[in-house]
């Protein structure tokens, strides 16, 4: 009984810590934002290039290899845009 009361008294003294950003974290967050924009821009460029190549292959009658490129760019874009959501669900 005394141990339980002592345990509760000690736990009542411990404050709930609040999260604090590490030093220079604003620079790291800015770098992450830039990398996010570069990944999204490269995905848009990849989809545009693959679509143009697909149209050229279709028009010239060559072998169709670009649908794989287009599918890869689309899958990569989905993974890149959902990476933040996936990480938030894992961390939380």
Backbone torsions as a table, in degrees:
resi	resn	phi	psi	omega
1	UNK	NA	-44.2	179.8
2	UNK	-66.9	-38.5	178.5
3	UNK	-62.3	-40.8	179.4
4	UNK	-64.8	-43.0	178.7
5	UNK	-64.8	-40.9	178.0
6	UNK	-64.9	-42.0	178.9
7	UNK	-60.9	-46.0	179.4
8	UNK	-66.7	-35.7	178.5
9	UNK	-66.5	-42.4	179.5
10	UNK	-67.0	-43.3	179.8
11	UNK	-66.5	-30.1	178.6
12	UNK	-68.5	-25.4	-179.1
13	UNK	-80.7	-22.6	-178.2
14	UNK	-81.0	124.9	-179.3
15	UNK	-82.4	152.1	176.4
16	UNK	-77.9	115.2	-175.8
17	UNK	-70.1	142.8	176.5
18	UNK	-101.0	143.1	-179.2
19	UNK	-67.8	143.6	179.8
20	UNK	-131.9	135.6	-179.2
21	UNK	-68.9	140.2	178.1
22	UNK	-69.3	162.6	178.7
23	UNK	-61.5	142.7	178.8
24	UNK	61.5	24.1	179.5
25	UNK	-72.3	-21.0	179.3
26	UNK	-65.4	-34.8	177.7
27	UNK	-69.0	-39.8	179.6
28	UNK	-67.2	-41.7	178.1
29	UNK	-64.3	-37.6	177.3
30	UNK	-64.4	-40.5	178.0
31	UNK	-64.0	-40.2	178.8
32	UNK	-64.4	-39.5	177.7
33	UNK	-63.8	-42.6	177.4
34	UNK	-62.2	-43.3	178.5
35	UNK	-63.2	-37.2	177.4
36	UNK	-62.3	-44.4	178.4
37	UNK	-64.0	-39.2	179.6
38	UNK	-66.4	-38.7	178.4
39	UNK	-65.5	-44.6	179.5
40	UNK	-66.1	-39.0	178.1
41	UNK	-65.8	-41.1	178.3
42	UNK	-66.4	-33.9	176.0
43	UNK	-65.5	-42.5	177.6
44	UNK	-64.3	-41.8	178.2
45	UNK	-64.7	-39.1	178.3
46	UNK	-63.8	-42.9	178.5
47	UNK	-66.2	-41.0	179.2
48	UNK	-65.0	-44.8	179.1
49	UNK	-63.6	-45.2	-180.0
50	UNK	-64.5	-37.7	177.3
51	UNK	-66.1	-41.7	176.7
52	UNK	-64.7	-41.5	178.2
53	UNK	-66.3	-37.8	176.9
54	UNK	-61.2	-44.6	177.9
55	UNK	-63.2	-40.7	179.9
56	UNK	-65.9	-42.8	178.8
57	UNK	-65.1	-37.4	179.0
58	UNK	-68.0	-41.0	-177.8
59	UNK	-71.2	-39.4	-177.1
60	UNK	-84.9	-10.4	177.3
61	UNK	80.5	17.1	179.1
62	UNK	-79.3	-177.2	177.7
63	UNK	-71.1	142.6	-177.7
64	UNK	-89.9	98.2	176.8
65	UNK	-107.2	-16.3	-174.5
66	UNK	-75.0	-21.8	176.1
67	UNK	-58.4	-32.3	175.3
68	UNK	-65.9	-39.9	177.8
69	UNK	-63.9	-43.5	-179.4
70	UNK	-64.2	-43.6	178.4
71	UNK	-64.9	-40.3	178.3
72	UNK	-63.8	-41.1	178.6
73	UNK	-66.2	-38.6	179.3
74	UNK	-68.1	-43.3	178.8
75	UNK	-64.8	-42.0	177.1
76	UNK	-61.9	-38.7	177.6
77	UNK	-65.5	-40.5	178.4
78	UNK	-64.6	-42.6	179.2
79	UNK	-66.1	-41.8	-178.3
80	UNK	-66.5	-40.2	-178.6
81	UNK	-76.9	-24.3	179.8
82	UNK	-96.1	2.0	-178.3
83	UNK	-62.1	-41.3	179.1
84	UNK	-63.1	-42.2	178.8
85	UNK	-66.2	-40.7	179.1
86	UNK	-63.8	-44.7	-179.8
87	UNK	-65.3	-38.8	177.6
88	UNK	-64.0	-38.6	179.4
89	UNK	-71.4	-30.9	179.0
90	UNK	-73.7	-43.2	-176.8
91	UNK	-70.9	-37.7	-175.6
92	UNK	-76.1	NA	NA
